[in-house]
């Protein structure tokens, strides 16, 4: 039971740390590369191209969180990752409700919808890798 909880928390921490670290590097870089289009943080939050870039790396970070969750979990690796995804989707929903102007509604909803499938994918990749190694 404790290992299951640790696995889920580790997955959430993994996806949060990696996505925030990438964002800390990417946002200033994008503002420097495109100063007329992205003069400040507000422009970043409402630019469709930036949001699509953000979805790309966020999806990878969620998959990494699912992978870590599955790696730590002893049994039912994919189920643990899906639980991690559901919890993260709930946390994202909470932030969307509390800070709705942080991003467009479509961006929030797309992020919530992609969380569980990407967490599942991360775990499925670990299980597949382990199956290939076992052969």
N, C-alpha and C positions, 0 to 999 in steps of 0.2 A: 504494500500500500504506500509506504513512504517513498519507495523507489519510483512508483507511478507519479506521485505528486512532484517529486524532484525532476522527473523526465519532462513533465508538462511545463513546469516553471522554467527549466533550462531552455526549452524550445522557445518560449515567449521571450526570455532574456536574449537568446541568440538573435531572433528576428528583430527585436528592438534595438539592440546594440549595433548590429550590422546596418540596418536601414538608417538609423540616426547618424552613424559614422559616414555612410555614403552621402547622405543629405548634407552634412556639414562640409564635405569636400566639394560636392557637385554644385550646390547653390551659389557659392561665391564664384566658382569657375564659370557657370552659365551667365551670371551677371557681368562678369568681366569680358566674356566673349561676345555678348549681345547687349551692350549698355543702353542702346536706344530702345530695344524691345523689352528688356528686363532691368529697369533702373533701380528697383528695390524689391524687398521681400513680398510686398503685396502683389506686384506684377508676377512674381514666380508662382504664387498661390492660385492665380486665376488665368494662367497661360496654358492653353490646351497642349501644346507641344511639350512643355515642361511636365505637365501631369502625365502624359504618356510615357516619358522617360522615367518618371517617378514610379509608375506602375510596373515598368520593366524590372527595375532593380528591387522594388518592394516584393514582387512576385518571387524573385530569386531568394530574397531574404526569408520570406515565409516558407519556401521550400527548404531552405537551410534549417529553419526552426523545426520543421516536421522531421527532417533527417536526424537532427540532434535528439529530438524527443524519442524517435524510434530507436536510435542507437543506445540510449540510456535505458529505455523500457526493456524488461525481460521478456514479457509475453505480450501478445496483442499489440505489436508495434504500430501497425497502421491505425488501430483504434485510438491509441494514445495520441498519435499525431492529429487525428481528426478532432479529438477532444480539445487539444491545444488550439486548433484552428477555430473551433466553436467559441472557446473562451476569448481568443483574440478578436473574433468578429464581434462578440459582445462588448469588449473594451472599446473597439473602434466605434460601435454604435453609440456608446455612452459619450465619447468625445464628440461625435457628430451632433448629438443633441445639445451638449453643453457649449460647443464652439462652432455653430453652424456656418459662420462667415469665414472660417479658416480656409475652406475650399468650396468649390461648387458642389451642389447636392449630387450630381451625377458622379463626381469623383469619389465622394464618400460611399455611395451605393456600390459602385464598381469595386472599390476596395474591399467592402464587406463581402460581396458576392464571391470574389476570387480567393478569399482567405482559406476557407475549408478545402477547396480543390487543390490549392497549392501546397497546403500542409500535407494533404494526402499524397500528393506527388512526391514530396520529399521523402516520406516514409516508404512509399512504394519503390523509390530508387534504391534505398538502403536494402530493402528486402530482396529486390532483384539482384543487387550486387552480391549480397550474401549467398543467394541461390547459385549464381554464376561461379562464385569462388568454391562452393561446395561440390561442384561437378568435376 
